[in-house]
Amino acid sequence: MVAGPIDYTPGAMINAQEKNFRVIWNRPMSMGTRCHQLAMYVVYESPLQMLADNPSNYMREEESTRFIASVPVVWDDTHVLEAKIGDYVGLARKSGNDWFIGIMGDGEAHEFDIDFSFLDDGEYTIEYFADGANAHRYASDYKKLTKKISATDKMKIKLAPGGGWAARLSKK
């Protein structure tokens, strides 16, 4: 993406940790957590996003599907929150009045402190998807939470190995 957008097909709903990943042609899976897949829609710049999985899986996974459908493909602003080539990346992207955050890690667990100082003044509602307590074993485990935040807030997050974190922030 240094030279421009990429063609990539994220959004797999059958997720596996590296040690459990297998190539199975009639039931394909992705390596990494569900939240890693969701974060790809924010991190990877692509003007024509696609869905990588079977429509039945998206119907069964409504929370994840609603988030994917809400992510724009054109951005007004981008902030790098934290990144280390080959290890992790965290981006905040703005479209209209909403911000989206995507954080993706490699095969190791990571912890981050997100500083929301890039936000404008006022209160935001953040809806976020975080790796679940068992995501290091079962990569489809995640939790979805909602809370209020502002530019003065910080949030500590943890990524499972191959993990991710994805959020939408809407201003009131």
C-alpha positions in Angstrom: 0.0 0.0 0.0 3.0 2.3 -0.2 2.2 3.0 -3.8 -1.6 2.9 -3.5 -4.6 0.7 -2.8 -4.4 -3.1 -2.8 -6.6 -5.9 -4.0 -7.2 -8.1 -1.0 -10.3 -10.1 0.1 -10.7 -10.0 3.9 -13.7 -10.9 6.0 -13.3 -14.7 6.6 -15.8 -15.8 9.3 -14.0 -19.2 10.0 -10.9 -18.2 11.9 -8.0 -20.2 13.2 -4.8 -19.7 15.1 -1.7 -20.6 13.2 -1.3 -24.0 15.0 -4.9 -24.9 14.1 -4.9 -23.6 10.5 -5.4 -26.1 7.7 -6.1 -25.7 4.0 -9.5 -27.3 3.5 -11.0 -26.5 0.1 -14.6 -27.2 1.0 -14.5 -25.2 4.2 -11.8 -22.6 3.9 -10.6 -20.7 6.9 -8.3 -17.7 7.6 -5.3 -17.5 9.8 -5.8 -15.0 12.7 -8.7 -13.9 14.8 -12.1 -12.7 13.8 -11.1 -9.2 15.0 -8.0 -9.4 12.8 -10.2 -9.9 9.8 -12.5 -7.0 10.8 -9.5 -4.7 11.3 -8.3 -5.5 7.7 -11.3 -3.5 6.4 -9.9 -0.4 8.1 -6.2 -0.9 7.7 -6.1 -2.1 4.1 -7.0 0.6 1.6 -9.0 -0.8 -1.2 -11.7 1.2 -3.2 -13.6 -2.1 -4.0 -13.9 -4.2 -0.9 -15.0 -7.8 -1.1 -16.2 -10.5 1.2 -14.1 -13.6 1.4 -16.6 -16.1 2.8 -19.8 -17.9 2.1 -23.0 -15.8 2.4 -24.4 -18.2 5.0 -21.5 -17.4 7.3 -22.2 -13.6 7.1 -25.9 -14.2 7.8 -24.9 -16.3 10.8 -22.4 -13.6 12.0 -24.6 -10.5 11.9 -22.5 -8.4 14.3 -19.4 -8.8 12.3 -21.2 -8.4 9.0 -22.8 -5.1 10.2 -19.4 -3.7 11.1 -17.9 -4.7 7.7 -20.8 -3.1 5.9 -20.3 0.2 7.8 -16.7 0.6 6.8 -16.2 3.2 4.0 -13.7 2.7 1.2 -12.8 6.4 0.9 -11.2 8.3 3.8 -10.9 12.0 4.7 -8.1 11.6 7.1 -5.7 8.9 8.4 -3.6 8.7 11.6 -1.0 6.1 12.4 -1.6 5.2 16.0 1.3 2.7 16.3 3.2 0.5 13.9 6.2 -1.7 13.7 6.9 -3.3 10.3 6.3 -7.0 10.4 4.8 -6.9 13.9 1.7 -4.7 14.2 -0.1 -1.8 12.8 -2.8 0.5 14.2 -4.6 3.1 12.1 -7.4 5.6 12.8 -9.3 6.7 9.7 -12.0 9.4 9.3 -14.9 9.4 6.9 -17.5 12.2 7.4 -18.1 12.5 11.1 -17.1 8.9 12.0 -13.7 7.5 12.8 -12.7 3.9 12.4 -9.8 2.2 14.0 -8.1 -1.0 12.9 -5.3 -2.7 14.7 -3.6 -5.9 13.5 -0.9 -8.0 15.0 1.4 -10.7 13.9 1.6 -14.2 15.5 2.5 -12.8 18.9 0.2 -11.3 21.6 0.4 -7.5 21.9 -0.8 -4.8 24.2 -1.5 -1.2 23.2 -2.6 2.1 24.8 -4.9 3.9 22.4 -4.7 7.7 22.8 -7.8 9.3 21.4 -6.3 12.8 21.2 -6.8 12.8 17.4 -10.5 13.2 18.0 -12.3 16.6 17.8 -13.8 18.0 21.0 -17.1 16.4 22.1 -18.4 13.0 23.1 -18.2 9.9 20.9 -19.9 6.6 21.1 -17.3 3.8 20.4 -18.5 0.4 19.3 -15.5 -2.0 19.2 -14.6 -5.6 18.6 -11.8 -7.1 20.7 -10.2 -10.5 20.8 -12.1 -12.7 23.3 -10.6 -14.3 26.4 -10.1 -17.6 24.4 -9.0 -16.1 21.1 -5.5 -17.5 21.6 -7.1 -21.0 21.3 -10.3 -20.4 19.3 -9.7 -17.5 16.9 -13.4 -16.8 16.3 -13.8 -15.7 20.0 -14.5 -12.0 20.3 -16.4 -9.5 22.3 -18.3 -6.5 21.1 -18.6 -3.5 23.5 -20.0 0.0 23.4 -19.0 3.0 25.5 -18.6 6.8 25.5 -15.2 8.4 25.0 -13.6 11.8 24.2 -10.3 13.1 23.0 -8.9 13.1 26.5 -9.4 9.3 27.0 -7.0 6.4 26.6 -7.8 2.8 26.3 -5.6 -0.3 27.0 -6.2 -3.1 24.6 -4.8 -6.6 24.2 -4.4 -8.6 21.0 -4.3 -12.4 21.0 -1.6 -14.0 18.8 -2.7 -13.2 15.2 -5.2 -10.8 16.8 -6.9 -7.6 16.0 -9.1 -4.9 17.2 -11.7 -2.9 15.2 -13.9 0.1 16.2 -16.3 2.7 14.9 -16.5 6.0 16.7 -19.6 8.2 16.1 -19.9 11.7 17.4 -23.1 12.7 19.2 
